[in-house]
Amino acid sequence: MYLIVTRSFPPELGGMQSLMWGLSRELSKNYMIKVFADYIENHKNFDEQASFSIERVGGPKLLRKYRKAYLIDEFVKGNKIEGVIADHWKSLEHLKNDKKKYCLIHGKEINHNKGSSINKRIVKVLDNVEKVIANSEYTKNLAIEIGIKKEKIIIINPGIDPIKNVDQKSLDKVESLLSVKSPRLITVSRFDKRKNHEKIVMSLRNLKQIYPDIVYICIGYGDEEDNIKSLVKELDLEVQVMFFNDISDDLKNALIAKSNIFVMPSVIHKSSVEGFGIAYTEAAQYGIPSIGGKDGGASDAIDHEKTGLICDGNNLDEIYSSINLMLENKKYLEYGKNAKNFVSKFYWSNIVEQYKDILN
């Protein structure tokens, strides 16, 4: 049996939650699995439908990590456990059992100055694991820079599930919503500084001179939302930018499928960084190419000049010219076709084989 220890798990929504659910589900097809997850309201219906055991650990956040570690160590004493797989170094920090441990790393949670107290804690935990599983080449290099032993690190990209066909009703709704608006840019993400919505909006000011009917679709919510909306108003782009949140998955997927380019030229903001960018691979499944930033793990998800473009997200001119380059002669059609072929390597059925290799 393998234990999966995570602070992020459905029914809560988010990229980490999807990753840990997909990993648990796929590994449970080959091994006995038990998940120790943080308590979340309304978890019972979700947990009852899983094909493996899920134990929820509640209580005040400060004490929860100690309680969870105690429960795991007690469980290990009475059961034959092959190893422990964790979503985060903090999920392993207080464990005292001697089982083999595997830790996923994603980028921003290890991005602390070498020699700082938190860096020392990270290195201490990761020095004692069997394998450190980085989500991208970028994250692997970052781990080496902060003092993690190179020989311990293996890259396994996050997995995705093959898409279901988009419901025709949603596609028709999107067509009526967007009407004559073309070309169509889209970003699906939280509104935060590193996602770089601001510079995409600024690029639109020039792009609309060439493409008067251009539209930029923003799906998400977050701290920067009001600032982005103010910028859109200030630049007189209210006709060009459409905001959506709290929409159904069907409508979200239809908006992606009916777009031309997925744009998210992420940057490093403080210690926050895009370790991989699963949103690029999700767009690729609909034949939509992406523009990503050079800072972070986007280049694992985007094959530059084949399935999209990597640019400097800090450089407004580069963002503008990357979008313009893909729109000229409808280059996005060729990139989109390549993206759809490229994306199958990220399907969970392929990704889980890499996990099985290290566990075996």
N, C-alpha and C positions, 0 to 999 in steps of 0.2 A: 504493500500500500504506500502511496505517496500523499503527503499532506500539502495542501496549497494554502498559504497564509497571505491574506490580503486585507488592505484597508478600504479597497474600492471594489464594489461588487453590485450587480443588479439586485433588485429592481431600480436602484439608483442609476441615473443616466450619465454617460461620459465616455471618453476614449479609453481610460484605464479600466473602467467597469466592463466595457465591451471586450477588451483584451483579456482580462482575467476570466471572464465568462467563457470566451471562445477557447482559451487554453484548457480550462477545467473540463469543459464539455468534450473536447477532442481527446484529451489524455484519458478520460473516463471510458473511451471506447477500447482502450488497450490495457489499462491498469485500474486497480482499485484506487479510488480517489476520495479524500475527505477534505472539505474546504472549511477553514476557520476564517470567518469574515466579520467585519464590524456590523453591529446591529443597525438596522434601518427599518423605519415604520413600514407596514404593509408588506413585509417580506414573506409572510407565510404562504400565500397563494403561489408566489414565484418558486419558493423552495420546495414545495410539495410536487411541483412538476419536473424538478431536476432528477436525473438518473443516478445521482450520487448524494452522499450525505453533506449537508451544509450546517455548520454550527455557528450561530450568531453570538457575538460577545458585546454586551452593552456596558453601561455605567459611564461615569464622567470620563471625558477624553484623557485627562492626565493619568488616571488610574487604569484605564482600559488596556493599555499596552502591557502593563505588568500582569493583569488578570489573564489576558489572552496568552501571554508567554507561559504562565503557570499552568493553564488548562492544556496547552499543547504538550508541555513537558510531562504532565501527568498522563496524557493520552499515549504518548510515546512509550512510557514505562509498561503499559499493559497491552501493547499491540506490536505486531511485526511491521515496522516502518522502514521502507527502503531509503526514503529521503524527504526533504522539505524544500518546497519551491515557493519563493517569496516574491511579492510584487515590488518590494522596496527594502532598502537596507534597514530601515527602522523596524520592519516586521520581523527581523532576525535578531535585533540588537540585544534583547533580554532573554533569548532562549538559552537554556543550559544543557540541552541534550547533545549527544555526540553523533547524531545522524548526519549523513551527507546533506549539504545544503547548496541550493542553487538560487541565485538572486538576479532578478531582472533589473536593468538600469535603463533610464529613459532620457537623461540629459540634465534637466533643470535641477533635479533633486541632488545631484552630485556636483553641481557647478559652484563650488565654494573654494576660496583661496587655499592653496597648498600651505599647510602648517597652521591653519586656523583650527580652533577647537572642534568645530563641526567636521572639518576635513579629517582630523585625526580619528574621530568616531567612525566616519565612513570607511576609512582605510582599515581600521581595526576589524570591523565587521566583515568587509569584503576579502581581507587576507585569510579569513577562516572558512571560506566557502569553496566548494568543489569547482564550480564554474560561475563566472559573472556573465550574464546574457545581455549584451548590448543591443539596442533596437536599431542601430545604424553604425556605419563607419565613423561618422562624426562623434557619436557617443562613445565608441571604443577609444578613439584618439583622445577625447576629453578625459576618460577614465585613466588612461596611461599618464597624461599630463598631471593629474592630481595625485598620482602615486599608487595606482592599482597595478598589480603585476600583469604584464602583457600576456604571459602564458596562461593566465586564468580566464582571459576574456574570449568569448565567442560571439559572433554577430548572428542574431536571428531576428529578422524583421517581424513586425506585428502581422498577424494573419487577418484575413477578411473572409466574409461569407459571400459566395456568388449571389449576385442580385436577383431578385424576382422581377418578372415583367412589370413595368409600370402600368398601373390601371388607366385605361383609355379615358375614363371620365376626368381623371386628374390632368392628363395630357391636354385634353380639350379645354379644361379650365385655364391652364397656363397659356395656351394659345390665345384665348380670348382676353386674358389679363395683359399679355405682352403685345398683342395685336401686331402693329407694324414695326415694333421696336426691334432694331437689328443694327449691328452685331450685338451679342449678349455676353456680358462678363458676369461671373458669379463667384462669391465667397461664402462658404458655409463654415462658420467658426464663432467662437466667443469674440466679443469686441474687447480686445485688450491691446496694449501698445505693440507687443511683439508680432501680432498678426498683420499690422501695417495697413489697415483700411485707409488711413489718412493719405498715404502717398498714392494709393490707387485712385482715390477721389481727386487728388490734385492732378494726376495724369489725365483724368477725364476732361478737364478744362480745355486741354489742347486737342484731345482725341475727338471731341464733339465738333471741332472745326472741320475735320475730315469726314467724320461719320455723324451727321446731325441727328440720326435716329438711334444712336448707341444707348444701351441701357446697362446699368450695373446693379445686380441683384445681391443684396446682403441678407443672409439668413443667420440669425443668432441673437444673442443678448450679451450684456456685460457692462463693465464700468465705463468703457469709452464710448458707449452708444450715443449719449447726449452730445459729446464733443464732435463726433462724426456727423451727426445730424446738423449741428450748428455750422460746421465747415461746408456741408452740402448747400445749406441756405446762403451762406456768405458768398460762395462761388457761383450762385445762381444755377445749381445743378439739380434742382428738385424734380425736374421732368426726367432727368437721366438716371436717378438713383432710386431704387425701390427697397424698402425694408420689410422683412418678414420675421416674426418670431411666434412661438407657440402654434406652429402649423403641424399638420399630420405628416407622417413619414411619406405617405403617398404623394402629397403635394410637394414636399421637399425634393423627393426623387424626380418628380416630373419637371420641377424647375431646373434641376441639374441636367436632366436628359435633353431639355429644350434650350440649353445654353450652348455657347461656342467655346469659351475658355474659362477654366477655373483659375482664379488669380489669388495667390496668397504668398507674396514675397517676404516671408518672415525675417525678422531681425532679432538680435540679442537685445533684450531690454533688462537692465540690471543683471540678475543672475538667471532670468527666465529665457529659455531657448527652446526652439522646436526640435525635439530629438529625432523625430522621423516625419510625421505628417501623414497620418492615415487618410485624411480627407482627399489627398491627391490620388490615392489608389481607388478610393470610392468613386471619384469623378471619372477615372479612367475606365471603369467598368461600363460606363454609359457612352464610351467613345469620346470623352471630353478631355482634351490635353490640359496641362497645367503650367503655370508660371510660378516657380518657387524661389525662395531666397538662398543665397550661398551660405548664409550663417545657419548652421543646423543640419538636420539629416535629410533635407528634401532631395538631395542628389541620389539617395538610395531608392526613393519612390519615383523620381523623374529621370528618365534617360535623356540627358541634355541634347537638344537638336534632333531628337527622334520621337520622344513622347511628350515633349514640352521644352521649356527653357528654364535655366537657372540664371538668376541675375543678382546684382548687389541691391538688396532691399533698402540700403541706406542712400542709394543714388536714384533720385527722381528721374533723371534722364534715361537711366538703364531700364527702369520700370516702364516708362513711356515707350521707349524703342522696342522693348521685348513684346509689349502688347501690339504695337503697330506692325512689327515684323510678322507676327502670327496672323494678323488680320489681312495684311497685304496678300493678294491673290488667294485668299482663303487657305493659307498654309495650315490653319488649325484642323482642316479636314484630314490631311495626310498624318499629322501628329496624333490626331484623335484615333485614327485607325490603328496606328502603331501602339498607342496607349492601351487599347482594348486587347490587343494580342499579348502585350508585355505583362499585363496585370495578373494573369493566371498564376504566375510564380508566387503571388502573395496569398493564394487561397489556403485556408486552414488545412485542407487535405495534404498540401505540400509542406507547409510550415511545420506541422506536427511531426513530420518525419525527422526534421532536424532536432527536435526535442527528444524524440525516441533514441536518436543516435547518441546523444550525450548521457541520457539516463541508462542506456544499456551498456 
